[in-house]
Amino acid sequence: MRFQYLGTAAAEGWPAVFCDCEYCRRAAELGGKNIRTRSQAIINGDLLLDLPPDTYLHKLQHGLDLSAVKHLLVTHCHMDHFYPQELTVRGSCYSPVMKSPELDVFCAAETKALFDRCTNHEIDEASSGALHWHILKPFEPVSFGRYTVTPLPASHMAQGGRNQPFIYHIVDEAGVSVYYLHDSGYSLPEVWAYFEKQKPADLISLDTTNGGLPTQSYWGHMGANQVLDVVARMREIGLADEKTVCVMNHFSHNGQSTHEELEALAVPDGVRVAYDGMTVELEPRA
C-alpha cells in the first residue's frame, strides 16, 4: 500500500490564510515542512481521504491524476475536510476525459445533505449521475474495490449533535491495515473496545491539532502529549507493535510548534511527524 499525506494542517492552513501571528510568521520564514495545507491523504492513487478546498493545489504540488480516483472517504462535513462544490466540476464538459468516470463517495448522511444544499443550483445531470453515494453507519464495514473500511465514531463535534464524524479503519486486499483518526480527540469507549479486538496495525495516523501545548482536554482534537498517551495504550493492547508506523498529523498554528519542535517530542517515542507530501510504503506482514 502506498499512503501519501497531501495536506497536514487544520482548517485555516499554516501559515493561516488570514493570520499574522508569531507562529504563522515563523512557518513562513522556515518554509519546507512547516508549510502545511489542509488535511487530505491518498491511498494507492485511487482512494482519496477527504476533499478540502486545497485539493486542486494538491493535484499540482504532488503530480496527482485525480481522474483515476475511484473512491472518496469523507470524515465529516467541516469545510476543511469537505468542500462539496469541487465535485460540480467533476465530469460533463469540465472533465470530459477521466480514467475513472464514476466516483463512489462514502460519508455520513449529514455530509451528503450538505452536498445537496451547496450544489443543487449548479451541478449538472452528467456530473451528478457519476457520483454514487454510500451512507455509512458506525461499526458497519463496507467493501469496495480492493478495500474494506470500517467507519468508527469520532470524538469530534458536539456529542449527541446532528452531525456524525467518522474515523476510519482501512484494510486492503493484501491485509495492510491503516487507521486514519482525524479529526478526533481521545477515542470513545466503544471504539477502544473495537481496537482491542483487532490485529496490529501497519499505520496509525493521529490528530495532533493542539501541537506541543500541554492541553488536558481529550475531546475534539488532541495534542502531542495526548497522542503519545494514546500510542502507549495502543501498544499495550496490541493494536500497535514494533512494525506499526505511528504518525502525528493535522496541525494548527494555535498549537505553537514547528515541525522540528514536534519531532523533538515525537521521535523519542518512535512516532513520526507528518508533512505535506510525506509518503509511507506499507508491505503486507509475513
Secondary structure, 3 states (H helix, E strand, C coil): CEEEEEECECCCCECCCCCCCHHHHHHHHHCHHHCECECEEEECCCEEECECCCHHHHHHHHCCCHHHCCEEECCCCCCCCECHHHHHHCCHHHCCCCCCCCEEEEECHHHHHHHHHHHCCCCCHHHHHCEEEEECCCCCCEEECCEEEEEEECCCCCCCCCCCCEEEEEEECCCCEEEEECCCCCCCHHHHHHHCCCCCCCEEEEECCCCCCCCCCCCCCCCHHHHHHHHHHHHHHCCCCCCCEEEEECECHHHCCCHHHHHHHHHHHCEEECCCCCEEECCCCC
